Amino acid sequence: GTGSMKTWCLCQICTCGSDYRPYEIDKQPRHAPEGYKPKQGVIDLGTTYKRDFNSYKVQPVVIIRPLERQQVKKGKLDTVPTYKDDYRAWDIQKSELYKPQQTYYPPTVRFGNSTTFQDDYVPREIKPRQSCKPSPAVERSTIPFSCNTSHRLDYVPHRPEFNLARPKDSYKPPDQPLEDLTTHRCDFQGLVGETAKICRPAHTRVAQDAPFEGSTEFRDSFQAWALPAPQVQKALEYVPPAGTMQLQSTSHLDYVPHQATRVLPIRPASRRRNHNFPFQGKSTTKQDFPAWESCRQGLIKQGPQIPSPSGKFDGLSTFRSHYVPHELIATESCKPADAPLKRPLPFDDITTYSLEYMPKKLETCPASYPSPPGYLFETTNSQGHKFFRKIAPAVKAF
């Protein structure tokens, strides 16, 4: 009716929600393996090798040893070799180490200098930061899903228009002549000015009235130490062993000389016969292949197929005969005149660097002073190094 108010709910059902139906998934049954059951009966362990192979009785092989040869001893054998007799053991003393004594001793005074981090750091209370992580609880909306997007709401369909083919315009050359002047030629006037002045400040050398002492931290801390001369070990004099040296070896004692005759060379009997008639020097090759007289063959040249020209050569080419000379017209130069244009006004050489540059005072390094200002001397270590402490500035109370 007209008096009643109705509320319409728009539900959007997608193709996946309409086609897909959830099904219950049953767990697949798992196959349980059966236990091992040994087979009944006796295993036949016989093979073709055991069936076909005939065993034989094997006896141990008798060791064939050579006949023992008794050595004939003609004298007493000296069992001391020449190496033990000539090389006697010497009493070797342990050499002393040439390591220099340690002259550095660590300082016993505690290091009390503070660092720049300890002087400038002010401890502050650490406050935990507020976490920006959203809560893990998912809030579900009770409002039904609306499938409207800005594209669907704002898009207005239009009818496409047909693009008419535009006829191409024919090229029409311009009536006026081409202006070949550029902005550089029009604006450049070739002004001549003075050279820019250097805005660098004058170099002021920092010098002190006091004379240079000539001592540095390196010279004061690292002093030259007297080094002892290196000790040279004297070589021991060679002392020959006492007694006479036995020059007889086992080969000289055991060798028995034998009388043997020299073996004559076995050569065949000489069958050389002396002939008085002269040597003929003829062979079948010389008789069958006599030398023939040969002469060198001349060069084979063909006669000229084109007859040689007769008369005087004109020397005219197609280029010379058809070429028509034309009068050359010199091209006008577009280069501006070399005469510089002078102006009565002076050249403006002011730059931002010369206007904004502020010269700073050069400070002297505190290490060049014997007692640096702003630092308080504390101690000197064993090596002569001086330690200074920076004087903290006085803070005014408000």
The 8 nearest C-alpha neighbors of each residue, nearest first, counted from 0:
[[1, 2, 3, 4, 5, 6, 7, 8],
 [0, 2, 3, 4, 5, 6, 7, 8],
 [1, 3, 0, 4, 5, 6, 7, 8],
 [2, 4, 0, 1, 5, 6, 7, 8],
 [5, 3, 2, 6, 1, 0, 7, 8],
 [4, 6, 7, 3, 0, 2, 8, 1],
 [7, 5, 8, 4, 9, 3, 10, 2],
 [6, 8, 5, 9, 10, 4, 143, 3],
 [9, 7, 10, 6, 143, 11, 5, 142],
 [10, 8, 7, 11, 143, 145, 144, 146],
 [11, 9, 8, 12, 143, 144, 145, 146],
 [10, 12, 13, 9, 146, 144, 145, 143],
 [11, 13, 16, 10, 17, 14, 15, 144],
 [14, 12, 16, 15, 17, 11, 18, 10],
 [13, 15, 17, 16, 18, 12, 19, 11],
 [14, 16, 18, 13, 17, 19, 12, 20],
 [17, 15, 13, 14, 19, 18, 12, 20],
 [16, 18, 14, 15, 19, 13, 12, 20],
 [19, 17, 15, 16, 14, 20, 13, 21],
 [20, 18, 16, 15, 17, 21, 14, 22],
 [19, 21, 22, 18, 16, 17, 15, 23],
 [22, 20, 19, 23, 24, 18, 16, 17],
 [23, 21, 24, 20, 19, 25, 18, 26],
 [22, 24, 25, 21, 26, 20, 27, 19],
 [25, 23, 22, 26, 27, 21, 28, 20],
 [24, 26, 27, 23, 28, 22, 29, 21],
 [25, 27, 28, 24, 29, 23, 30, 22],
 [26, 28, 25, 29, 24, 30, 23, 31],
 [29, 27, 26, 30, 25, 31, 24, 32],
 [30, 28, 31, 27, 26, 32, 25, 33],
 [29, 31, 32, 28, 33, 27, 26, 34],
 [30, 32, 29, 33, 28, 34, 27, 35],
 [33, 31, 30, 34, 35, 29, 36, 28],
 [34, 32, 31, 35, 36, 30, 37, 29],
 [33, 35, 36, 32, 31, 37, 30, 38],
 [36, 34, 37, 33, 32, 38, 31, 39],
 [35, 37, 34, 38, 33, 39, 32, 40],
 [38, 36, 35, 39, 40, 34, 41, 42],
 [37, 39, 36, 40, 41, 35, 42, 34],
 [40, 38, 37, 41, 42, 36, 43, 35],
 [39, 41, 38, 42, 37, 43, 44, 36],
 [42, 40, 43, 39, 38, 44, 37, 45],
 [43, 41, 44, 40, 45, 39, 38, 37],
 [42, 44, 45, 41, 46, 40, 47, 49],
 [45, 43, 42, 46, 41, 49, 47, 50],
 [44, 46, 43, 49, 47, 50, 48, 42],
 [47, 45, 48, 49, 50, 44, 43, 51],
 [46, 48, 50, 49, 51, 45, 52, 44],
 [47, 49, 46, 50, 51, 52, 45, 53],
 [50, 48, 46, 47, 52, 51, 45, 53],
 [49, 51, 47, 48, 52, 46, 45, 53],
 [52, 50, 48, 49, 47, 53, 46, 54],
 [51, 53, 49, 48, 50, 54, 47, 55],
 [54, 52, 51, 55, 50, 49, 48, 56],
 [53, 55, 52, 56, 57, 49, 51, 50],
 [56, 54, 57, 53, 52, 58, 59, 51],
 [57, 55, 58, 54, 59, 53, 60, 52],
 [56, 58, 55, 59, 60, 54, 61, 53],
 [57, 59, 60, 56, 61, 55, 62, 54],
 [60, 58, 61, 57, 62, 56, 63, 55],
 [59, 61, 62, 58, 57, 63, 64, 56],
 [60, 62, 63, 59, 58, 64, 57, 65],
 [63, 61, 64, 60, 59, 65, 66, 58],
 [64, 62, 61, 65, 60, 66, 67, 59],
 [63, 65, 62, 66, 67, 61, 68, 60],
 [66, 64, 67, 63, 68, 62, 69, 61],
 [65, 67, 68, 64, 63, 69, 62, 70],
 [66, 68, 69, 65, 64, 70, 63, 71],
 [69, 67, 70, 66, 65, 71, 64, 72],
 [68, 70, 67, 71, 72, 66, 65, 73],
 [71, 69, 72, 68, 67, 73, 253, 74],
 [70, 72, 73, 69, 253, 68, 74, 255],
 [73, 71, 74, 70, 75, 76, 253, 69],
 [72, 74, 71, 75, 253, 252, 76, 70],
 [75, 73, 72, 76, 252, 71, 77, 253],
 [74, 76, 77, 73, 72, 78, 252, 253],
 [77, 75, 78, 74, 72, 249, 73, 79],
 [76, 78, 79, 75, 80, 249, 74, 248],
 [77, 79, 76, 80, 75, 81, 83, 249],
 [78, 80, 77, 83, 81, 84, 82, 76],
 [81, 79, 82, 83, 78, 84, 77, 85],
 [80, 82, 84, 83, 85, 79, 86, 245],
 [81, 83, 85, 84, 80, 86, 79, 87],
 [84, 82, 86, 81, 80, 85, 87, 79],
 [83, 85, 81, 82, 86, 80, 79, 87],
 [86, 84, 82, 83, 81, 87, 240, 244],
 [87, 85, 83, 82, 84, 88, 81, 89],
 [86, 88, 85, 89, 83, 84, 82, 240],
 [87, 89, 86, 90, 91, 83, 85, 84],
 [90, 88, 91, 87, 86, 92, 238, 235],
 [89, 91, 92, 88, 87, 93, 235, 94],
 [92, 90, 89, 93, 88, 94, 235, 87],
 [93, 91, 94, 90, 95, 89, 88, 235],
 [92, 94, 95, 91, 96, 90, 89, 97],
 [95, 93, 92, 96, 91, 97, 232, 98],
 [94, 96, 97, 93, 98, 92, 232, 230],
 [95, 97, 98, 94, 99, 93, 100, 230],
 [96, 98, 99, 95, 230, 229, 94, 100],
 [97, 99, 96, 100, 101, 95, 229, 102],
 [100, 98, 97, 101, 102, 96, 226, 227],
 [99, 101, 102, 98, 97, 103, 96, 226],
 [100, 102, 103, 99, 104, 98, 105, 97],
 [103, 101, 100, 104, 99, 105, 224, 382],
 [102, 104, 101, 105, 381, 382, 100, 106],
 [105, 103, 106, 102, 381, 101, 107, 382],
 [104, 106, 107, 103, 381, 108, 380, 382],
 [105, 107, 108, 104, 380, 381, 109, 110],
 [106, 108, 109, 105, 104, 110, 380, 381],
 [109, 107, 106, 110, 111, 380, 105, 378],
 [108, 110, 111, 107, 106, 112, 105, 378],
 [111, 109, 112, 108, 113, 106, 107, 386],
 [112, 110, 109, 113, 108, 388, 377, 114],
 [113, 111, 110, 388, 114, 387, 386, 389],
 [112, 114, 117, 111, 115, 118, 388, 116],
 [115, 113, 117, 116, 118, 112, 119, 111],
 [114, 116, 118, 117, 119, 113, 120, 389],
 [115, 117, 114, 119, 118, 120, 113, 121],
 [116, 118, 114, 115, 120, 119, 113, 121],
 [117, 119, 115, 116, 120, 114, 113, 121],
 [120, 118, 116, 117, 115, 121, 114, 122],
 [121, 119, 117, 116, 118, 122, 115, 123],
 [120, 122, 123, 119, 118, 117, 116, 124],
 [123, 121, 120, 124, 125, 119, 117, 118],
 [122, 124, 125, 121, 126, 120, 119, 127],
 [123, 125, 126, 122, 127, 121, 128, 120],
 [124, 126, 123, 127, 122, 128, 121, 129],
 [125, 127, 128, 124, 129, 123, 130, 122],
 [128, 126, 129, 125, 130, 124, 131, 123],
 [129, 127, 130, 126, 131, 125, 132, 124],
 [128, 130, 131, 127, 132, 126, 133, 125],
 [129, 131, 132, 128, 133, 127, 134, 126],
 [132, 130, 133, 129, 128, 134, 135, 127],
 [131, 133, 130, 134, 135, 129, 128, 136],
 [134, 132, 131, 135, 130, 136, 137, 129],
 [133, 135, 136, 132, 137, 131, 138, 130],
 [134, 136, 137, 133, 132, 138, 131, 139],
 [137, 135, 134, 138, 133, 139, 132, 140],
 [138, 136, 139, 135, 134, 140, 133, 141],
 [139, 137, 136, 140, 135, 141, 134, 133],
 [138, 140, 137, 141, 142, 136, 143, 144],
 [139, 141, 142, 138, 143, 144, 137, 145],
 [142, 140, 143, 139, 144, 138, 145, 8],
 [141, 143, 140, 144, 145, 139, 8, 10],
 [144, 142, 141, 145, 10, 9, 140, 8],
 [145, 143, 146, 142, 11, 10, 9, 140],
 [146, 144, 147, 143, 11, 10, 9, 148],
 [145, 147, 144, 148, 11, 10, 151, 9],
 [146, 148, 145, 151, 152, 149, 150, 144],
 [149, 147, 151, 150, 152, 146, 145, 153],
 [148, 150, 152, 151, 153, 147, 154, 146],
 [149, 151, 148, 153, 154, 152, 147, 155],
 [152, 150, 148, 149, 154, 153, 147, 155],
 [151, 153, 149, 150, 154, 148, 147, 155],
 [152, 154, 150, 149, 151, 155, 148, 156],
 [155, 153, 150, 151, 152, 156, 149, 157],
 [154, 156, 157, 153, 152, 151, 150, 158],
 [157, 155, 154, 158, 159, 153, 151, 150],
 [158, 156, 159, 155, 160, 154, 161, 153],
 [157, 159, 160, 156, 161, 155, 162, 154],
 [160, 158, 157, 161, 156, 162, 155, 163],
 [159, 161, 162, 158, 157, 163, 156, 164],
 [160, 162, 163, 159, 164, 158, 165, 157],
 [163, 161, 160, 164, 165, 159, 166, 158],
 [162, 164, 165, 161, 160, 166, 167, 159],
 [165, 163, 166, 162, 167, 161, 168, 160],
 [164, 166, 163, 167, 162, 168, 161, 169],
 [167, 165, 168, 164, 169, 163, 162, 170],
 [166, 168, 165, 169, 164, 170, 171, 163],
 [169, 167, 166, 170, 171, 165, 172, 164],
 [168, 170, 171, 167, 166, 172, 165, 173],
 [169, 171, 168, 172, 167, 173, 166, 174],
 [172, 170, 169, 173, 168, 174, 175, 167],
 [171, 173, 170, 174, 175, 169, 176, 177],
 [174, 172, 175, 171, 176, 177, 170, 178],
 [173, 175, 172, 176, 171, 177, 178, 170],
 [176, 174, 173, 177, 178, 172, 171, 179],
 [175, 177, 178, 174, 173, 179, 172, 180],
 [178, 176, 179, 175, 173, 180, 174, 172],
 [179, 177, 180, 176, 181, 175, 182, 185],
 [178, 180, 177, 181, 333, 176, 184, 182],
 [181, 179, 178, 184, 185, 182, 183, 333],
 [182, 180, 184, 183, 185, 179, 178, 186],
 [183, 181, 185, 184, 186, 180, 187, 179],
 [182, 184, 181, 186, 187, 185, 180, 188],
 [183, 185, 181, 182, 187, 186, 180, 335],
 [184, 186, 182, 183, 187, 181, 180, 188],
 [187, 185, 183, 184, 182, 188, 181, 189],
 [188, 186, 183, 184, 189, 185, 182, 190],
 [187, 189, 190, 186, 340, 339, 185, 184],
 [190, 188, 339, 187, 340, 191, 341, 338],
 [191, 189, 340, 188, 341, 192, 339, 342],
 [190, 192, 341, 189, 339, 193, 340, 342],
 [193, 191, 346, 190, 194, 345, 347, 341],
 [192, 194, 346, 195, 191, 345, 348, 196],
 [193, 195, 196, 192, 348, 346, 197, 191],
 [196, 194, 348, 193, 197, 349, 192, 198],
 [195, 197, 198, 194, 348, 193, 199, 349],
 [196, 198, 199, 195, 200, 353, 194, 201],
 [199, 197, 353, 196, 200, 352, 356, 195],
 [198, 200, 197, 201, 353, 202, 196, 358],
 [201, 199, 198, 202, 358, 197, 203, 357],
 [200, 202, 203, 199, 198, 204, 358, 197],
 [201, 203, 204, 200, 199, 205, 361, 358],
 [204, 202, 201, 205, 361, 200, 206, 360],
 [203, 205, 206, 202, 361, 201, 207, 363],
 [204, 206, 203, 207, 363, 361, 362, 202],
 [205, 207, 204, 208, 209, 203, 363, 210],
 [208, 206, 209, 205, 210, 211, 204, 368],
 [207, 209, 210, 206, 211, 205, 212, 368],
 [208, 210, 207, 211, 212, 206, 368, 369],
 [211, 209, 212, 208, 207, 213, 206, 368],
 [212, 210, 213, 209, 214, 207, 208, 367],
 [211, 213, 214, 210, 209, 215, 369, 367],
 [212, 214, 211, 215, 210, 218, 216, 219],
 [215, 213, 212, 218, 219, 216, 211, 217],
 [214, 216, 218, 217, 219, 213, 220, 212],
 [215, 217, 219, 218, 220, 214, 384, 221],
 [216, 218, 220, 215, 219, 221, 214, 222],
 [219, 217, 215, 221, 216, 220, 214, 222],
 [218, 220, 216, 217, 221, 383, 215, 222],
 [221, 219, 383, 217, 382, 384, 218, 216],
 [222, 220, 218, 217, 219, 223, 382, 383],
 [223, 221, 220, 224, 218, 219, 217, 382],
 [224, 222, 221, 225, 218, 226, 220, 219],
 [223, 225, 226, 222, 221, 227, 102, 220],
 [226, 224, 227, 223, 228, 222, 99, 229],
 [225, 227, 224, 228, 229, 223, 99, 100],
 [228, 226, 229, 225, 230, 224, 99, 97],
 [227, 229, 230, 226, 231, 225, 97, 99],
 [230, 228, 231, 227, 226, 97, 232, 99],
 [229, 231, 232, 228, 227, 97, 233, 95],
 [230, 232, 233, 229, 228, 234, 97, 227],
 [233, 231, 230, 234, 235, 229, 94, 95],
 [232, 234, 231, 235, 236, 230, 237, 229],
 [235, 233, 236, 232, 237, 231, 238, 230],
 [236, 234, 233, 237, 238, 232, 91, 89],
 [237, 235, 238, 234, 233, 239, 232, 240],
 [236, 238, 235, 239, 234, 240, 89, 233],
 [239, 237, 236, 240, 241, 235, 89, 87],
 [238, 240, 237, 241, 242, 236, 85, 243],
 [241, 239, 238, 242, 85, 243, 87, 244],
 [240, 242, 239, 243, 238, 244, 85, 84],
 [243, 241, 240, 244, 239, 245, 84, 85],
 [242, 244, 245, 241, 240, 246, 239, 84],
 [243, 245, 246, 242, 85, 84, 241, 240],
 [246, 244, 247, 243, 81, 248, 84, 242],
 [245, 247, 244, 248, 81, 243, 251, 249],
 [248, 246, 245, 251, 249, 252, 250, 244],
 [247, 249, 251, 250, 252, 246, 245, 81],
 [248, 250, 252, 251, 253, 247, 254, 76],
 [249, 251, 248, 253, 252, 254, 247, 255],
 [252, 250, 248, 249, 254, 253, 247, 255],
 [251, 253, 249, 250, 254, 248, 247, 255],
 [254, 252, 250, 251, 249, 255, 73, 72],
 [255, 253, 250, 251, 252, 256, 249, 257],
 [254, 256, 253, 257, 252, 251, 250, 258],
 [255, 257, 254, 258, 259, 253, 251, 252],
 [258, 256, 259, 255, 254, 260, 261, 253],
 [257, 259, 256, 260, 261, 255, 262, 254],
 [260, 258, 257, 261, 262, 256, 263, 255],
 [261, 259, 262, 258, 263, 257, 264, 256],
 [260, 262, 263, 259, 264, 258, 265, 257],
 [263, 261, 260, 264, 265, 259, 266, 258],
 [262, 264, 261, 265, 266, 260, 259, 267],
 [265, 263, 266, 262, 261, 267, 268, 260],
 [264, 266, 263, 267, 262, 268, 269, 261],
 [265, 267, 264, 268, 269, 263, 270, 262],
 [268, 266, 269, 265, 270, 264, 271, 263],
 [267, 269, 270, 266, 271, 265, 264, 272],
 [268, 270, 271, 267, 266, 272, 273, 265],
 [271, 269, 268, 272, 267, 273, 266, 274],
 [270, 272, 269, 273, 268, 274, 267, 275],
 [273, 271, 274, 270, 269, 275, 276, 268],
 [272, 274, 275, 271, 276, 270, 277, 269],
 [275, 273, 276, 272, 277, 278, 271, 279],
 [274, 276, 277, 273, 278, 272, 279, 271],
 [277, 275, 274, 278, 279, 273, 272, 280],
 [278, 276, 279, 275, 274, 280, 273, 281],
 [277, 279, 280, 276, 281, 275, 274, 282],
 [278, 280, 281, 277, 276, 282, 285, 275],
 [281, 279, 278, 282, 277, 285, 283, 286],
 [282, 280, 279, 285, 283, 286, 284, 278],
 [283, 281, 285, 284, 286, 280, 287, 279],
 [282, 284, 286, 285, 287, 281, 288, 289],
 [283, 285, 287, 282, 286, 288, 289, 281],
 [286, 284, 282, 288, 283, 287, 289, 281],
 [285, 287, 283, 284, 288, 289, 282, 281],
 [288, 286, 284, 285, 283, 289, 282, 290],
 [289, 287, 285, 284, 286, 290, 283, 291],
 [288, 290, 285, 287, 286, 291, 284, 292],
 [291, 289, 288, 292, 285, 293, 286, 287],
 [292, 290, 293, 289, 288, 294, 287, 285],
 [291, 293, 290, 294, 289, 295, 288, 296],
 [294, 292, 291, 295, 290, 296, 289, 297],
 [293, 295, 296, 292, 297, 291, 290, 298],
 [294, 296, 297, 293, 298, 292, 299, 291],
 [297, 295, 294, 298, 299, 293, 300, 292],
 [298, 296, 295, 299, 294, 300, 293, 301],
 [299, 297, 300, 296, 295, 301, 302, 294],
 [298, 300, 297, 301, 296, 302, 295, 303],
 [301, 299, 298, 302, 303, 297, 304, 296],
 [300, 302, 303, 299, 304, 298, 305, 297],
 [301, 303, 304, 300, 305, 299, 306, 307],
 [302, 304, 305, 301, 306, 307, 300, 308],
 [303, 305, 302, 306, 301, 307, 300, 308],
 [306, 304, 303, 307, 308, 302, 301, 309],
 [307, 305, 308, 304, 303, 309, 302, 310],
 [306, 308, 305, 309, 303, 304, 310, 302],
 [309, 307, 306, 310, 311, 305, 312, 313],
 [308, 310, 307, 311, 312, 306, 313, 305],
 [309, 311, 308, 312, 313, 307, 314, 306],
 [310, 312, 313, 309, 308, 314, 315, 307],
 [313, 311, 314, 310, 315, 309, 308, 316],
 [314, 312, 315, 311, 316, 310, 320, 319],
 [313, 315, 312, 316, 311, 319, 317, 320],
 [316, 314, 313, 319, 320, 317, 318, 312],
 [317, 315, 319, 318, 320, 314, 321, 313],
 [316, 318, 320, 319, 321, 315, 322, 314],
 [317, 319, 316, 321, 320, 322, 315, 323],
 [320, 318, 316, 322, 317, 321, 315, 323],
 [319, 321, 317, 318, 322, 316, 315, 323],
 [322, 320, 318, 319, 317, 323, 316, 324],
 [323, 321, 319, 318, 320, 324, 317, 325],
 [322, 324, 321, 325, 320, 319, 318, 326],
 [325, 323, 322, 326, 327, 321, 319, 320],
 [326, 324, 327, 323, 328, 322, 329, 321],
 [325, 327, 328, 324, 329, 323, 330, 322],
 [328, 326, 325, 329, 324, 330, 323, 331],
 [327, 329, 330, 326, 331, 325, 332, 324],
 [330, 328, 327, 331, 332, 326, 333, 325],
 [331, 329, 332, 328, 333, 327, 334, 326],
 [330, 332, 329, 333, 334, 328, 335, 327],
 [331, 333, 334, 330, 335, 329, 336, 179],
 [334, 332, 335, 331, 180, 179, 336, 330],
 [333, 335, 332, 336, 337, 331, 184, 180],
 [336, 334, 333, 337, 184, 332, 338, 188],
 [335, 337, 338, 334, 339, 333, 340, 189],
 [336, 338, 339, 335, 334, 189, 340, 188],
 [337, 339, 336, 340, 189, 335, 341, 188],
 [340, 338, 189, 337, 341, 190, 191, 188],
 [339, 341, 190, 189, 188, 338, 342, 191],
 [342, 340, 190, 339, 191, 343, 189, 192],
 [341, 343, 344, 340, 190, 345, 191, 192],
 [342, 344, 345, 341, 346, 340, 192, 191],
 [343, 345, 342, 346, 347, 341, 192, 190],
 [346, 344, 347, 343, 192, 342, 193, 348],
 [347, 345, 192, 348, 193, 344, 191, 194],
 [346, 348, 349, 345, 192, 350, 344, 193],
 [349, 347, 195, 346, 350, 196, 194, 193],
 [348, 350, 347, 353, 351, 354, 352, 195],
 [351, 349, 352, 353, 348, 354, 355, 347],
 [350, 352, 354, 353, 355, 349, 356, 348],
 [351, 353, 350, 355, 354, 356, 198, 349],
 [352, 354, 350, 351, 356, 355, 198, 349],
 [353, 355, 351, 352, 356, 350, 349, 357],
 [356, 354, 352, 353, 351, 357, 350, 358],
 [357, 355, 352, 353, 354, 358, 351, 198],
 [356, 358, 355, 359, 354, 353, 352, 200],
 [359, 357, 356, 360, 200, 199, 361, 201],
 [360, 358, 361, 357, 362, 356, 200, 203],
 [359, 361, 362, 358, 363, 203, 357, 205],
 [362, 360, 359, 363, 205, 203, 204, 358],
 [361, 363, 360, 364, 205, 365, 359, 204],
 [362, 364, 365, 361, 205, 367, 366, 368],
 [363, 365, 366, 367, 362, 368, 371, 361],
 [366, 364, 371, 367, 368, 363, 372, 370],
 [365, 367, 364, 368, 371, 369, 370, 363],
 [366, 368, 365, 364, 369, 371, 363, 370],
 [369, 367, 371, 370, 366, 365, 364, 372],
 [368, 370, 371, 367, 366, 365, 212, 372],
 [369, 371, 368, 372, 374, 376, 365, 375],
 [372, 370, 365, 368, 374, 369, 373, 366],
 [373, 371, 374, 370, 365, 368, 375, 389],
 [372, 374, 390, 389, 371, 375, 391, 388],
 [375, 373, 389, 388, 372, 390, 387, 371],
 [376, 374, 388, 387, 389, 377, 390, 373],
 [375, 377, 387, 386, 388, 378, 374, 385],
 [376, 378, 387, 386, 375, 388, 379, 385],
 [379, 377, 386, 385, 376, 380, 387, 384],
 [378, 380, 385, 384, 383, 386, 381, 377],
 [379, 381, 383, 382, 384, 378, 385, 106],
 [382, 380, 383, 379, 106, 384, 104, 105],
 [383, 381, 220, 380, 384, 221, 379, 219],
 [382, 384, 220, 380, 381, 379, 219, 385],
 [385, 383, 220, 379, 380, 382, 386, 216],
 [386, 384, 379, 378, 383, 387, 380, 376],
 [385, 387, 378, 377, 379, 376, 384, 388],
 [388, 386, 376, 375, 377, 374, 385, 389],
 [389, 387, 375, 374, 390, 376, 112, 377],
 [388, 390, 374, 373, 391, 375, 387, 376],
 [391, 389, 374, 373, 392, 388, 375, 393],
 [390, 392, 389, 393, 373, 118, 394, 374],
 [393, 391, 394, 390, 373, 389, 395, 374],
 [392, 394, 395, 391, 390, 396, 373, 389],
 [393, 395, 392, 396, 391, 397, 390, 119],
 [396, 394, 393, 397, 392, 391, 390, 119],
 [397, 395, 394, 393, 392, 391, 121, 390],
 [396, 395, 394, 393, 392, 391, 121, 119]]
